[in-house]
Amino acid sequence: MAQVTIGGRSYDVEVRGDAVIVDGHEFPVSVREEVGHTLVNAGGVPYRVQLPPAAERASGMTVQVDYRPVTIEYSGRLGSTAAARTHRPGVPASASTAAANVRGAVRAAIAGRILAVRVKVGESVARGDVLLLLEAMKMENEVKATSDGTVKEILVTEGARVSEGETLVIIE
């Protein structure tokens, strides 16, 4: 068991095989290494995580979660990827520091649930094209492309809950 502090809030965290227990709540977790980052699916929500080099991983390290820097402090036993697995369950977007400027990032204007993903990676889009449908406060909101380009990455899946400011799609 480890004590993990994110954004000034502390959590009791335990890693058990393919699940992480955060303050007594269990989240199934899968981790897939990609080129340049790790894709972590926690409780059905995908996160793009960039960890510092192994030699620099320690309490107080900063990781990139969906292109936003998050500082993680911990005490107790915590595996090398456990920090990435425990960074967000139950933590609002405001717990992380200011969003990094990523060209082509399309972010959620409001917290909600993804109803539909209308594009695919590699697809060309024009400014104003509908990328996703986001349900918030029982209303369907269209998330539109902010520029012309090609969909480089889709960081959410249908049914995923997202926070305000969370990166949803990257257009290049």
Secondary structure, 3 states (H helix, E strand, C coil): CEEEEECCEEEEEEEECCEEEECCEEEEEEEEEECCEEEEEECCEEEEEECCCHHHCCCCEEEEECCEEEEEEEEECCCCCHHHHCCCCCCCHHHCCCCCCCCCEEECCCCEEEEEECCCCCCEECCCCEEEEEEECCEEEEEECCCCEEEEEECCCCCCEECCCCEEEEEC
